[in-house]
């Protein structure tokens, strides 16, 4: 399904549209995001005779973290003059799926959790060969956390051994996070029952008592908000020292505070683990396209959090460029694309 050139809509109206499409179970669709009034109908000749292109951004399931972030970035990118490249947002199964779409040449940009990009670059399982990813930009550091019903006897993450946990869709990135975190904590993956469900279905299973806990993606997300309004829930804390162990051993995680009142049931600040999510591209993508996409993000570091709260703290994620140079963003050993390097130098983030 394609929704082409949407005019005059607010971000909130577009997000409601996303939710509607998710409810009626339209599994895959492409949106040419144009809420700022740009018109684009495929390749056209620009003022200098150059042909503009449609750039595709792989995101996640409709309404997911990556999808809503992609909507915001695409809207800003598409504000550019009519002769410039435009982009469309594609719903996918997130990180792993996006890496494979890059490999097949079906997308030019894609969101990935930073724990996946090094594996894709090196051809490590579950990838069967190397994929020539290149870094563009960090997008957020979002808390990923386990939630259970308020009356549950589960007190800390260690108590999840032997339990049924909704870990997200089969083949998506959330289950890999569970595997990584549990590996650090010495909890074997075969010591609990992973239940592979979409986030909406996982929330329903928690309410029904069919699972004991659900692993949730970064907030704000509508599924978590709806779950907390329908049931008494609480976030499962880590035992003392566990977050420090995880962050010290896994480079793509950060410690974060899930703040009191983040959603109903969070009655105090709760330390949690956050993953750095990133926008990546492929080495074959033209330098100018990557330069322009990176430039759009840099120019809107203050605007993006206003469009989508998931971008809160985005500017802080660029600070490693000042202290570590390009290596500050080359997570998993994935180098910055030459177009991104040029954009960061022009903006003064890199010398």
C-alpha positions as a Markdown table, in Angstrom:
| # | Residue | x | y | z |
|---|---|---|---|---|
| 1 | Unk | 0.0 | 0.0 | 0.0 |
| 2 | Unk | 1.3 | 3.5 | -0.9 |
| 3 | Unk | 0.2 | 6.7 | 0.6 |
| 4 | Unk | 1.8 | 9.3 | -1.7 |
| 5 | Unk | 2.4 | 13.0 | -0.9 |
| 6 | Unk | 0.4 | 13.7 | 2.3 |
| 7 | Unk | -0.3 | 17.4 | 2.5 |
| 8 | Unk | -1.1 | 19.7 | 5.4 |
| 9 | Unk | -1.1 | 17.1 | 8.2 |
| 10 | Unk | 0.4 | 17.6 | 11.6 |
| 11 | Unk | 2.8 | 15.0 | 13.0 |
| 12 | Unk | 0.2 | 13.9 | 15.5 |
| 13 | Unk | -2.4 | 13.3 | 12.7 |
| 14 | Unk | 0.1 | 11.2 | 10.8 |
| 15 | Unk | 0.9 | 9.2 | 13.9 |
| 16 | Unk | -2.9 | 8.5 | 14.4 |
| 17 | Unk | -2.9 | 7.3 | 10.8 |
| 18 | Unk | -0.1 | 4.9 | 11.5 |
| 19 | Unk | -2.0 | 3.5 | 14.5 |
| 20 | Unk | -5.1 | 3.1 | 12.4 |
| 21 | Unk | -3.2 | 1.1 | 9.7 |
| 22 | Unk | -1.6 | -1.0 | 12.4 |
| 23 | Unk | -5.1 | -1.8 | 13.9 |
| 24 | Unk | -6.5 | -2.9 | 10.5 |
| 25 | Unk | -3.4 | -5.0 | 10.1 |
| 26 | Unk | -2.0 | -3.6 | 6.9 |
| 27 | Unk | 1.4 | -5.3 | 7.4 |
| 28 | Unk | 3.7 | -3.4 | 5.0 |
| 29 | Unk | 3.2 | 0.0 | 3.4 |
| 30 | Unk | 5.3 | 2.9 | 2.1 |
| 31 | Unk | 4.6 | 6.5 | 3.0 |
| 32 | Unk | 6.0 | 9.3 | 1.0 |
| 33 | Unk | 6.2 | 11.7 | 4.0 |
| 34 | Unk | 5.4 | 15.2 | 2.9 |
| 35 | Unk | 3.6 | 17.0 | 5.8 |
| 36 | Unk | 5.5 | 20.1 | 4.9 |
| 37 | Unk | 3.9 | 20.4 | 1.6 |
| 38 | Unk | 6.5 | 19.0 | -0.8 |
| 39 | Unk | 5.3 | 17.3 | -3.9 |
| 40 | Unk | 7.2 | 14.3 | -5.4 |
| 41 | Unk | 6.1 | 11.7 | -7.9 |
| 42 | Unk | 9.3 | 9.8 | -8.7 |
| 43 | Unk | 12.3 | 10.8 | -10.6 |
| 44 | Unk | 12.2 | 14.3 | -12.1 |
| 45 | Unk | 14.7 | 16.6 | -13.8 |
| 46 | Unk | 16.2 | 19.3 | -11.5 |
| 47 | Unk | 17.2 | 22.8 | -12.5 |
| 48 | Unk | 20.6 | 21.6 | -13.7 |
| 49 | Unk | 19.2 | 18.6 | -15.5 |
| 50 | Unk | 20.2 | 16.1 | -12.9 |
| 51 | Unk | 17.7 | 13.4 | -12.0 |
| 52 | Unk | 16.5 | 13.4 | -8.4 |
| 53 | Unk | 16.0 | 10.1 | -6.7 |
| 54 | Unk | 13.6 | 8.4 | -4.3 |
| 55 | Unk | 15.6 | 7.3 | -1.2 |
| 56 | Unk | 14.1 | 4.5 | 0.9 |
| 57 | Unk | 14.4 | 4.4 | 4.7 |
| 58 | Unk | 13.9 | 1.1 | 6.3 |
| 59 | Unk | 12.4 | 1.5 | 9.8 |
| 60 | Unk | 10.3 | -1.0 | 11.8 |
| 61 | Unk | 6.7 | -2.1 | 12.3 |
| 62 | Unk | 4.1 | 0.7 | 11.9 |
| 63 | Unk | 4.1 | 2.9 | 15.0 |
| 64 | Unk | 7.3 | 1.4 | 16.3 |
| 65 | Unk | 10.3 | 3.4 | 17.6 |
| 66 | Unk | 12.2 | 3.4 | 14.3 |
| 67 | Unk | 9.1 | 4.0 | 12.2 |
| 68 | Unk | 8.0 | 7.2 | 14.1 |
| 69 | Unk | 11.6 | 8.5 | 14.1 |
| 70 | Unk | 11.9 | 7.8 | 10.3 |
| 71 | Unk | 8.7 | 9.7 | 9.8 |
| 72 | Unk | 10.1 | 12.8 | 11.5 |
| 73 | Unk | 13.4 | 12.7 | 9.7 |
| 74 | Unk | 11.8 | 12.1 | 6.3 |
| 75 | Unk | 9.4 | 15.0 | 6.8 |
| 76 | Unk | 12.4 | 17.3 | 7.4 |
| 77 | Unk | 14.4 | 15.9 | 4.5 |
| 78 | Unk | 11.4 | 16.4 | 2.1 |
| 79 | Unk | 11.2 | 20.1 | 2.9 |
| 80 | Unk | 14.1 | 20.6 | 0.4 |
| 81 | Unk | 13.5 | 22.1 | -3.0 |
| 82 | Unk | 11.6 | 20.0 | -5.6 |
| 83 | Unk | 14.7 | 19.2 | -7.6 |
| 84 | Unk | 16.4 | 17.5 | -4.7 |
| 85 | Unk | 16.2 | 13.8 | -3.7 |
| 86 | Unk | 13.1 | 12.9 | -1.7 |
| 87 | Unk | 12.7 | 9.9 | 0.7 |
| 88 | Unk | 10.0 | 7.4 | 1.6 |
| 89 | Unk | 9.6 | 5.5 | 4.8 |
| 90 | Unk | 9.3 | 1.7 | 4.6 |
| 91 | Unk | 7.8 | -0.5 | 7.4 |
| 92 | Unk | 10.1 | -3.5 | 8.0 |
| 93 | Unk | 11.0 | -5.9 | 10.8 |
| 94 | Unk | 13.6 | -3.5 | 12.1 |
| 95 | Unk | 17.4 | -4.1 | 12.5 |
| 96 | Unk | 18.0 | -7.5 | 11.1 |
| 97 | Unk | 15.5 | -7.1 | 8.3 |
| 98 | Unk | 17.0 | -3.7 | 7.4 |
| 99 | Unk | 20.5 | -5.1 | 7.2 |
| 100 | Unk | 19.3 | -7.7 | 4.7 |
| 101 | Unk | 17.4 | -5.1 | 2.7 |
| 102 | Unk | 20.6 | -3.1 | 2.4 |
| 103 | Unk | 22.3 | -6.2 | 1.1 |
| 104 | Unk | 19.7 | -6.6 | -1.6 |
| 105 | Unk | 19.9 | -3.0 | -2.5 |
| 106 | Unk | 16.2 | -2.4 | -1.6 |
| 107 | Unk | 16.8 | 0.6 | 0.8 |
| 108 | Unk | 19.4 | 3.3 | 1.0 |
| 109 | Unk | 19.1 | 4.2 | 4.7 |
| 110 | Unk | 17.9 | 2.2 | 7.6 |
| 111 | Unk | 17.5 | 2.3 | 11.4 |
| 112 | Unk | 19.3 | -0.4 | 13.4 |
| 113 | Unk | 20.1 | -1.0 | 17.0 |
| 114 | Unk | 23.8 | -0.6 | 17.4 |
| 115 | Unk | 24.2 | -4.1 | 18.7 |
| 116 | Unk | 23.4 | -5.4 | 15.2 |
| 117 | Unk | 25.6 | -3.3 | 13.0 |
| 118 | Unk | 29.0 | -4.9 | 13.9 |
| 119 | Unk | 27.5 | -8.4 | 13.4 |
| 120 | Unk | 26.3 | -7.5 | 10.0 |
| 121 | Unk | 29.6 | -5.9 | 9.1 |
| 122 | Unk | 31.6 | -9.0 | 10.2 |
| 123 | Unk | 29.1 | -11.6 | 8.9 |
| 124 | Unk | 28.5 | -13.0 | 12.4 |
| 125 | Unk | 25.4 | -15.0 | 13.3 |
| 126 | Unk | 22.6 | -14.6 | 12.5 |
| 127 | Unk | 24.1 | -13.1 | 9.3 |
| 128 | Unk | 25.6 | -15.5 | 6.9 |
| 129 | Unk | 28.0 | -13.1 | 5.1 |
| 130 | Unk | 29.4 | -9.6 | 5.5 |
| 131 | Unk | 27.2 | -6.6 | 4.7 |
| 132 | Unk | 29.0 | -3.4 | 3.9 |
| 133 | Unk | 27.2 | -1.0 | 6.3 |
| 134 | Unk | 28.3 | 2.5 | 6.9 |
| 135 | Unk | 27.4 | 4.8 | 9.8 |
| 136 | Unk | 25.3 | 7.9 | 9.3 |
| 137 | Unk | 24.1 | 9.1 | 12.7 |
| 138 | Unk | 23.0 | 8.1 | 16.2 |
| 139 | Unk | 19.2 | 8.6 | 16.6 |
| 140 | Unk | 18.5 | 8.0 | 20.3 |
| 141 | Unk | 19.5 | 6.1 | 23.4 |
| 142 | Unk | 16.3 | 4.5 | 24.5 |
| 143 | Unk | 15.5 | 2.4 | 27.6 |
| 144 | Unk | 14.7 | -1.2 | 26.9 |
| 145 | Unk | 13.1 | -2.9 | 29.9 |
| 146 | Unk | 11.1 | -5.7 | 31.3 |
| 147 | Unk | 7.6 | -5.0 | 32.5 |
| 148 | Unk | 5.3 | -7.3 | 34.5 |
| 149 | Unk | 1.9 | -7.0 | 36.3 |
| 150 | Unk | 2.0 | -5.2 | 39.6 |
| 151 | Unk | 1.1 | -8.2 | 41.7 |
| 152 | Unk | 3.8 | -10.4 | 40.1 |
| 153 | Unk | 6.3 | -12.1 | 42.4 |
| 154 | Unk | 9.1 | -11.2 | 40.0 |
| 155 | Unk | 11.3 | -8.7 | 42.0 |
| 156 | Unk | 14.4 | -8.3 | 39.9 |
| 157 | Unk | 15.6 | -9.3 | 36.4 |
| 158 | Unk | 17.3 | -12.3 | 37.8 |
| 159 | Unk | 13.9 | -13.7 | 38.8 |
| 160 | Unk | 13.0 | -14.1 | 35.1 |
| 161 | Unk | 14.7 | -17.4 | 34.9 |
| 162 | Unk | 12.0 | -20.1 | 34.5 |
| 163 | Unk | 9.4 | -17.5 | 33.4 |
| 164 | Unk | 7.5 | -16.9 | 30.1 |
| 165 | Unk | 8.7 | -13.7 | 28.5 |
| 166 | Unk | 7.3 | -11.9 | 25.4 |
| 167 | Unk | 10.5 | -10.9 | 23.7 |
| 168 | Unk | 9.1 | -9.4 | 20.5 |
| 169 | Unk | 8.6 | -10.7 | 16.9 |
| 170 | Unk | 10.6 | -13.6 | 15.7 |
| 171 | Unk | 13.6 | -12.4 | 13.8 |
| 172 | Unk | 13.5 | -8.8 | 15.2 |
| 173 | Unk | 16.1 | -7.2 | 17.4 |
| 174 | Unk | 14.5 | -7.2 | 20.8 |
| 175 | Unk | 15.1 | -10.9 | 21.4 |
| 176 | Unk | 18.8 | -10.4 | 20.6 |
| 177 | Unk | 18.9 | -7.7 | 23.4 |
| 178 | Unk | 17.5 | -10.2 | 25.8 |
| 179 | Unk | 20.1 | -12.7 | 24.8 |
| 180 | Unk | 22.9 | -10.2 | 25.2 |
| 181 | Unk | 21.8 | -8.9 | 28.6 |
| 182 | Unk | 21.1 | -12.4 | 30.0 |
| 183 | Unk | 24.5 | -13.6 | 28.8 |
| 184 | Unk | 26.2 | -10.9 | 30.8 |
| 185 | Unk | 24.1 | -11.7 | 33.9 |
| 186 | Unk | 24.7 | -15.4 | 33.6 |
| 187 | Unk | 21.1 | -16.3 | 32.8 |
| 188 | Unk | 21.1 | -19.0 | 30.0 |
| 189 | Unk | 18.7 | -18.3 | 27.2 |
| 190 | Unk | 17.3 | -21.8 | 27.6 |
| 191 | Unk | 16.5 | -21.1 | 31.3 |
| 192 | Unk | 13.2 | -19.3 | 30.4 |
| 193 | Unk | 10.5 | -19.6 | 27.7 |
| 194 | Unk | 10.9 | -16.9 | 25.0 |
| 195 | Unk | 7.5 | -16.1 | 23.5 |
| 196 | Unk | 7.8 | -14.5 | 20.1 |
| 197 | Unk | 4.9 | -12.0 | 19.7 |
| 198 | Unk | 4.5 | -8.5 | 18.2 |
| 199 | Unk | 4.4 | -5.8 | 20.9 |
| 200 | Unk | 0.6 | -5.3 | 20.8 |
| 201 | Unk | 0.1 | -9.1 | 21.0 |
| 202 | Unk | 2.7 | -9.4 | 23.8 |
| 203 | Unk | 0.9 | -6.7 | 25.8 |
| 204 | Unk | -2.3 | -8.6 | 25.4 |
| 205 | Unk | -0.6 | -11.8 | 26.5 |
| 206 | Unk | 0.7 | -10.1 | 29.6 |
| 207 | Unk | -2.8 | -8.8 | 30.5 |
| 208 | Unk | -4.3 | -12.3 | 29.9 |
| 209 | Unk | -1.6 | -14.0 | 32.0 |
| 210 | Unk | -0.3 | -16.0 | 29.1 |
| 211 | Unk | 3.2 | -14.6 | 29.7 |
| 212 | Unk | 4.9 | -13.5 | 33.0 |
| 213 | Unk | 6.7 | -10.5 | 31.6 |
| 214 | Unk | 7.2 | -8.5 | 28.4 |
| 215 | Unk | 10.4 | -6.9 | 27.1 |
| 216 | Unk | 9.5 | -3.4 | 26.0 |
| 217 | Unk | 11.1 | -1.2 | 23.4 |
| 218 | Unk | 12.1 | 2.4 | 24.1 |
| 219 | Unk | 9.5 | 4.8 | 25.4 |
| 220 | Unk | 7.5 | 6.8 | 24.6 |
| 221 | Unk | 5.7 | 4.1 | 22.7 |
| 222 | Unk | 1.9 | 3.8 | 22.3 |
| 223 | Unk | 1.8 | 0.1 | 23.1 |
| 224 | Unk | 3.4 | 0.6 | 26.6 |
| 225 | Unk | 1.2 | 3.6 | 27.3 |
| 226 | Unk | -1.9 | 1.6 | 26.4 |
| 227 | Unk | -0.8 | -1.4 | 28.4 |
| 228 | Unk | -0.2 | 0.8 | 31.5 |
| 229 | Unk | -3.6 | 2.3 | 31.2 |
| 230 | Unk | -5.4 | -1.1 | 30.9 |
| 231 | Unk | -3.5 | -2.9 | 33.6 |
| 232 | Unk | -1.5 | -2.3 | 36.8 |
| 233 | Unk | 2.1 | -2.8 | 35.7 |
| 234 | Unk | 5.6 | -2.1 | 37.0 |
| 235 | Unk | 9.0 | -2.1 | 35.6 |
| 236 | Unk | 11.3 | -4.9 | 36.8 |
| 237 | Unk | 14.5 | -3.5 | 38.3 |
| 238 | Unk | 18.0 | -4.8 | 38.1 |
| 239 | Unk | 19.8 | -6.0 | 41.2 |
| 240 | Unk | 22.6 | -3.7 | 42.5 |
| 241 | Unk | 25.6 | -3.8 | 40.3 |
| 242 | Unk | 23.9 | -5.5 | 37.3 |
| 243 | Unk | 23.5 | -2.5 | 35.1 |
| 244 | Unk | 27.2 | -1.5 | 35.7 |
| 245 | Unk | 28.2 | -5.0 | 34.6 |
| 246 | Unk | 26.1 | -4.8 | 31.4 |
| 247 | Unk | 27.4 | -1.3 | 30.4 |
| 248 | Unk | 31.0 | -2.2 | 31.1 |
| 249 | Unk | 30.9 | -5.3 | 29.0 |
| 250 | Unk | 28.7 | -4.1 | 26.1 |
| 251 | Unk | 29.7 | -1.0 | 24.2 |
| 252 | Unk | 26.4 | -0.2 | 22.7 |
| 253 | Unk | 24.5 | 0.0 | 26.0 |
| 254 | Unk | 24.2 | 3.0 | 28.3 |
| 255 | Unk | 22.8 | 3.4 | 31.7 |
| 256 | Unk | 19.7 | 5.5 | 31.9 |
| 257 | Unk | 17.0 | 6.5 | 34.3 |
| 258 | Unk | 13.5 | 5.6 | 33.5 |
| 259 | Unk | 11.9 | 8.6 | 35.2 |
| 260 | Unk | 9.0 | 8.6 | 37.7 |
| 261 | Unk | 5.7 | 9.1 | 35.8 |
| 262 | Unk | 7.1 | 8.0 | 32.5 |
| 263 | Unk | 3.9 | 5.9 | 32.3 |
| 264 | Unk | 1.3 | 4.7 | 34.8 |
| 265 | Unk | 3.0 | 2.4 | 37.2 |
| 266 | Unk | 6.4 | 4.0 | 37.3 |
| 267 | Unk | 6.1 | 5.4 | 40.8 |
| 268 | Unk | 9.8 | 6.2 | 41.2 |
| 269 | Unk | 12.9 | 6.6 | 39.1 |
| 270 | Unk | 14.2 | 3.2 | 38.0 |
| 271 | Unk | 17.7 | 2.7 | 36.6 |
| 272 | Unk | 17.6 | 0.7 | 33.4 |
| 273 | Unk | 19.7 | -0.2 | 30.3 |
| 274 | Unk | 19.4 | 1.9 | 27.1 |
| 275 | Unk | 20.6 | 0.9 | 23.6 |
| 276 | Unk | 22.0 | 3.4 | 21.2 |
| 277 | Unk | 20.0 | 3.2 | 18.0 |
| 278 | Unk | 21.5 | 4.5 | 14.8 |
| 279 | Unk | 20.8 | 5.4 | 11.2 |
| 280 | Unk | 23.1 | 3.6 | 8.8 |
| 281 | Unk | 23.6 | 3.2 | 5.0 |
| 282 | Unk | 25.5 | 1.0 | 2.6 |
| 283 | Unk | 28.9 | 1.7 | 1.1 |
| 284 | Unk | 27.3 | 1.8 | -2.4 |
| 285 | Unk | 25.0 | 4.7 | -1.6 |
| 286 | Unk | 26.1 | 7.9 | -3.3 |
| 287 | Unk | 28.1 | 10.4 | -1.2 |
| 288 | Unk | 25.8 | 13.3 | -1.9 |
| 289 | Unk | 22.7 | 11.5 | -0.8 |
| 290 | Unk | 24.3 | 10.5 | 2.5 |
| 291 | Unk | 25.8 | 14.0 | 3.0 |
| 292 | Unk | 22.3 | 15.5 | 2.6 |
| 293 | Unk | 20.6 | 13.1 | 4.9 |
| 294 | Unk | 23.3 | 13.6 | 7.6 |
| 295 | Unk | 23.1 | 17.3 | 7.1 |
| 296 | Unk | 19.3 | 17.3 | 7.6 |
| 297 | Unk | 19.8 | 15.6 | 11.0 |
| 298 | Unk | 22.6 | 17.9 | 12.1 |
| 299 | Unk | 20.6 | 21.0 | 11.1 |
| 300 | Unk | 17.6 | 19.8 | 13.1 |
| 301 | Unk | 19.1 | 18.6 | 16.4 |
| 302 | Unk | 16.8 | 21.0 | 18.3 |
| 303 | Unk | 13.8 | 20.4 | 16.1 |
| 304 | Unk | 13.7 | 16.6 | 16.0 |
| 305 | Unk | 12.9 | 16.3 | 19.8 |
| 306 | Unk | 10.0 | 18.7 | 19.3 |
| 307 | Unk | 8.6 | 16.4 | 16.5 |
| 308 | Unk | 9.2 | 13.2 | 18.4 |
| 309 | Unk | 10.2 | 12.8 | 22.1 |
| 310 | Unk | 12.3 | 9.7 | 21.2 |
| 311 | Unk | 14.9 | 12.2 | 20.0 |
| 312 | Unk | 15.3 | 13.7 | 23.4 |
| 313 | Unk | 19.0 | 14.0 | 24.2 |
| 314 | Unk | 20.0 | 13.4 | 20.6 |
| 315 | Unk | 22.6 | 16.2 | 20.6 |
| 316 | Unk | 24.4 | 14.6 | 23.5 |
| 317 | Unk | 25.0 | 11.5 | 21.4 |
| 318 | Unk | 27.2 | 13.5 | 19.0 |
| 319 | Unk | 29.6 | 14.7 | 21.7 |
| 320 | Unk | 31.9 | 11.7 | 21.3 |
| 321 | Unk | 32.9 | 13.2 | 17.9 |
| 322 | Unk | 34.6 | 16.0 | 19.7 |
| 323 | Unk | 36.6 | 13.8 | 22.1 |
| 324 | Unk | 37.2 | 10.7 | 20.0 |
| 325 | Unk | 36.8 | 12.0 | 16.4 |
| 326 | Unk | 35.1 | 9.8 | 13.8 |
| 327 | Unk | 35.7 | 6.7 | 16.0 |
| 328 | Unk | 33.2 | 8.2 | 18.5 |
| 329 | Unk | 30.3 | 7.2 | 16.2 |
| 330 | Unk | 31.8 | 4.1 | 14.6 |
| 331 | Unk | 30.0 | 1.6 | 16.8 |
| 332 | Unk | 30.8 | -2.1 | 16.2 |
| 333 | Unk | 33.7 | -1.0 | 14.0 |
| 334 | Unk | 31.3 | 0.3 | 11.3 |
| 335 | Unk | 33.0 | 3.3 | 9.6 |
| 336 | Unk | 31.3 | 6.6 | 8.9 |
| 337 | Unk | 30.2 | 6.9 | 5.3 |
| 338 | Unk | 32.3 | 9.5 | 3.4 |
| 339 | Unk | 29.2 | 11.6 | 2.9 |
| 340 | Unk | 28.5 | 11.6 | 6.6 |
| 341 | Unk | 32.1 | 12.5 | 7.4 |
| 342 | Unk | 31.9 | 15.5 | 5.0 |
| 343 | Unk | 28.7 | 16.7 | 6.7 |
| 344 | Unk | 30.2 | 16.5 | 10.2 |
| 345 | Unk | 33.2 | 18.4 | 9.1 |
| 346 | Unk | 31.2 | 21.1 | 7.5 |
| 347 | Unk | 29.0 | 21.5 | 10.6 |
| 348 | Unk | 32.1 | 21.7 | 12.9 |
| 349 | Unk | 31.6 | 18.4 | 14.7 |
| 350 | Unk | 34.8 | 17.1 | 13.3 |
| 351 | Unk | 38.0 | 18.9 | 12.6 |
